[in-house]
Amino acid sequence: MGQQPRPDRRARIEARRLPGALEIAVEDTGEGIPPEALGRVFEPFWRGDPSRSGGGSGLGLALARRIVEALGGDITVESVPARGSRFAVVLPRP
C-alpha cells in the first residue's frame, strides 16, 4: 500500500527559455534528499531509503538522465532535507 498524500506538500512545474535552451523543472516541498545521497540519485538501481516498502526498481532517474543526455541536454538535482527538492532538465533549442 502506497503512502497517503500529505496536504502540506506541494509540487510545482515550470518551464523557461534560456539562451539557446529550454529548462523544465519540477520542485516539491517534500522531505528532501540527504546531501550524501545527492551524488547517487541518478545511479541505476540505487534507492535512497531501503526501508521503504513502495514499488520501483531505481531506474527512473537513471533512464531520465540517459534520455536527456542523448538529446544533448543535462539534468540536475538540488535538495534541502525537510524542505524539498528541485530537478531540472535543460535541453538545447534546435
C-alpha positions in Angstrom: 0.0 0.0 0.0 1.4 3.4 -1.0 1.9 6.4 1.2 -1.1 8.8 1.5 -0.6 12.3 0.1 0.1 15.0 2.7 -1.8 18.3 2.3 1.3 20.3 3.4 3.3 19.1 0.4 3.3 20.9 -2.9 4.8 20.4 -6.3 5.5 23.0 -9.0 6.4 22.5 -12.6 7.9 25.4 -14.5 9.4 25.9 -17.9 11.6 28.8 -19.0 13.6 29.9 -22.0 17.3 30.2 -21.6 19.8 31.5 -24.2 19.8 28.6 -26.7 18.0 26.2 -24.4 14.8 25.3 -22.6 14.7 24.4 -18.9 11.9 22.3 -17.4 11.9 22.0 -13.6 9.9 20.1 -11.0 10.2 21.4 -7.5 8.5 20.0 -4.4 8.2 20.8 -0.7 8.7 17.2 0.4 11.2 15.6 2.7 14.2 16.3 0.5 17.3 14.2 -0.2 20.2 14.0 2.2 23.4 15.6 0.9 25.3 12.3 1.0 22.7 10.8 -1.3 22.6 13.6 -4.0 25.5 12.2 -5.9 23.8 8.8 -6.3 20.2 9.6 -7.3 20.9 9.1 -11.0 22.7 5.7 -10.5 20.8 2.7 -11.9 19.1 0.5 -9.2 20.0 2.9 -6.4 17.2 3.6 -3.9 17.6 6.2 -1.3 15.8 4.5 1.6 16.0 0.7 1.5 13.4 0.6 4.3 10.6 1.9 2.1 8.1 -0.6 1.0 7.0 1.1 -2.1 7.5 -0.2 -5.6 10.1 0.8 -8.1 13.3 -0.6 -9.3 15.5 2.5 -9.0 15.7 3.0 -12.8 13.6 6.1 -13.3 16.1 8.8 -12.8 18.9 6.8 -14.4 16.8 6.4 -17.6 15.8 10.1 -17.4 19.5 11.1 -17.3 20.3 8.9 -20.3 17.4 10.2 -22.4 18.2 13.8 -21.6 21.9 13.4 -22.3 21.1 11.6 -25.6 19.2 14.8 -26.6 22.3 16.9 -25.8 20.9 18.2 -22.5 21.6 18.0 -18.8 19.6 17.0 -15.7 20.4 18.2 -12.2 19.0 18.0 -8.7 19.2 20.3 -5.8 17.7 19.4 -2.4 17.5 20.5 1.2 16.4 17.9 3.7 13.0 18.7 5.3 12.4 21.4 2.7 12.2 19.8 -0.7 13.9 19.0 -4.0 14.3 20.6 -7.4 15.0 18.5 -10.5 15.8 20.5 -13.7 16.2 19.4 -17.3 17.9 21.7 -19.7 17.6 20.9 -23.4 19.2 22.8 -26.3 16.8 24.5 -28.7 17.1 23.4 -32.3 
